[in-house]
Structure formats: C-alpha cells, structure tokens
Amino acid sequence: MRPRVPGPGYTLAVLTGCVDDCTGVLLAGGRGARLGGVPKGLLRLDGAPLAARALELFAGLFERSLLVTSDPAPYRDLGATWVADRLPGKGPPGGLHAALCAAPSGWVFAAACDMPFLGEGPIRFLAGRRAGVAAVLVRCGGRLHPLHAFWSRDCLPALEALLRAGDPSLHDLARAVPARVVGEAEWLAVDPGGRALESVNTPGDLERMGLLPPLP
C-alpha cells in the first residue's frame, strides 16, 4: 500500500493504523439510469474504477471491507467480499441494513460506489467523533449526507422498525437514533469544497469530475 497524503489539519502520527471496531462498506446497489444504465462503481478516474479506488482506500483504513450489491457480476474482478440486501428494493437503507447485519464490527463506514473523491483524512476525522452516539454524519451544502457516514450496530433496531413500516430514507434513520452531525464550517476545514461528499449522477458530472465510462 503506497503512503497516503494527510488531509488538512492532520499529521502522519494520526494517520496510522486501522480505525477501531469498524468495517468499510461500499454500497453498489443500483445502476445509473441517467448514465445509460452503467454500474457507477465501474466509472473510471485516473484509469481505475471508482469501486476499486474506494476498496483500496478502505484496505488501509479498516480491517475488513464489504461491497453491498444485489448484482456482484460487474464487480467480480475486484476480489471484494460482497453481501446482498436482505430486504431487496429498499435502496440505501436496505443496503445499510445488510451491511450492519453482515459486518463483524460494531461500526460501519458507509459510502456510495459513485463517490470519486473519498479521502483518508476526512474519514478519520469522522471516526474520531463516534464517542457517545450511534451515528456520525455531515451536514454540508444545506443537506445531510448519510453516505460518507459512520453507523453503529446500535442503529439496527430503529432501522429494522423503519423498514418494516415502509420505505424510509437514511435521513429518517438519522432522526431516529442518537446522531452527531458535523456542521459545514467544521467539515470544510477538513474537506475544502466538500469534495469528499460528491457523487456522480449525470453526464455533466462525468465531465466536471474528469471521469471516463467503464471499459467495454
């Protein structure tokens, strides 16, 4: 694993070792309808699929990583441990539920497979905010970001109740559990411009972020 560059405000002494009691989780549940139906985790940045880049990052941060997807075929060459949704058709909440059920740790860090700019410094910053709560999320750009967030197994009872009741969002879960929300000013000191929170949704995003389609 090549050395990683610390984010703003971090030292090499801080950026060592695995995050305690946590599994890295990459949610790859859907295909990009506005991008021609491609698996978004196979979009490429600097020649590498986004999912591969994320899993490489997770390998240096967490003792274990999981890929949550109902269709592992597009990702078979990545060598990732994958789990399927236990409750299909529930979107990201179903994916988080599968991850929390499968993870051997008390916490997961959950990100989407279409987030090109995940970084070690911002993730470690959030990991250090877990004490005394069941989830750690960021509010930036006027909205809450439930992916690029830490969720503990203590969230499972509330999440399962919400899933039984209907089709909740992860925002609903954040309101139902003791959550710490990092505000925008604090976050931007760690992640200037909120770049780590960006995700790919449209062809315009591909061009703006410098991404290429998956290889044929």
Stockholm file with secondary structure:
# STOCKHOLM 1.0

chainA/1-216         MRPRVPGPGYTLAVLTGCVDDCTGVLLAGGRGARLGGVPKGLLRLDGAPLAARALELFAGLFERSLLVTSDPAPYRDLGATWVADRLPGKGPPGGLHAALCAAPSGWVFAAACDMPFLGEGPIRFLAGRRAGVAAVLVRCGGRLHPLHAFWSRDCLPALEALLRAGDPSLHDLARAVPARVVGEAEWLAVDPGGRALESVNTPGDLERMGLLPPLP
#=GR chainA/1-216 SS CCCCCCCTTCCTTTSCSCCTTEEEEEECCCEEGGGTSEEGGGCEETTEEHHHHHHHHHHHHCSEEEEECSCCGGGGGGTCCEECCSSTTCHHHHHHHHHHHHCSSSEEEEEETTCTTCCHHHHHHHHTTCTTCSEEEEEETTEEEEEEEEEEGGGHHHHHHHHHHSCCCHHHHHHHSCEEEECHHHHHHHSGGGGGGCCCCSHHHHHHHTCBCCCC
#=GC SS_cons         CCCCCCCTTCCTTTSCSCCTTEEEEEECCCEEGGGTSEEGGGCEETTEEHHHHHHHHHHHHCSEEEEECSCCGGGGGGTCCEECCSSTTCHHHHHHHHHHHHCSSSEEEEEETTCTTCCHHHHHHHHTTCTTCSEEEEEETTEEEEEEEEEEGGGHHHHHHHHHHSCCCHHHHHHHSCEEEECHHHHHHHSGGGGGGCCCCSHHHHHHHTCBCCCC
//
